[in-house]
Structures are given as structure tokens and as C-alpha cells.
Amino acid sequence: MSINDIIRAPEKLACDKRIHMLVGVLLTSVLVVMGVNVGLTVVIVSTIGILVEVYQLKSGAGAYDVMDALAVLIGSILVAVPVWIVP
């Protein structure tokens, strides 16, 4: 599935990826409300997403998927960009 497919038909985006995006949105929102710098917030949230996937890969717990970490990052960016543009 390409980016164009996702843009044209978001309903094709797997439920799992939607949940990961929601996690990115929620974590970023909480950190921004707590007063953490927006850029640092994106770094923290994306690092958490990556570390969870590395843990799943190394331990065998859960289903390892790089796209899950990317979905968390995209969710984080969806919150961070408007907060950054409108201070």
C-alpha cells in the first residue's frame, strides 16, 4: 500500500495502524499540555514507538512491524504541526 492509496482511501488503512496513530496523537497531546517543547515531544514519542517495535522484535512478544513505529510518528506529527504553527 502506497502513500497515495492511504490518502485516497483512508478506510483501507488497517485498524492496527489507526490505533498506533491514535497512540501517537494521545502521547503528543499529553506531553504538549504538560509544557514539553513540541520538537522534543515528537522525538520522545517517535523514540517510544521505535523502542516498542525493537522490544517486540528482540523478545518475540507481539507482532513486530516497522510501519507501526511510522504510524506512531505520523500521529505525533498530526498534533505537533498545528501546535507549532499556531503557538
QUIFENDA-V392840 format. One record per pair of residues at least 6 apart in sequence whose C-alpha atoms are under 6 Angstrom apart, sorted by the first residue. I is the first residue (numbers start at 1). GAP is how many residues later the second one is. Records with the same first field share a line. If there is no record, write none. Layout:
I = GAP + GAP
This chain:
17 = 54
20 = 51 + 52
21 = 50 + 51 + 54
24 = 48 + 51 + 52
25 = 50 + 51
28 = 48
42 = 34
46 = 27
49 = 20 + 23
50 = 19
53 = 11
56 = 6 + 8
57 = 7
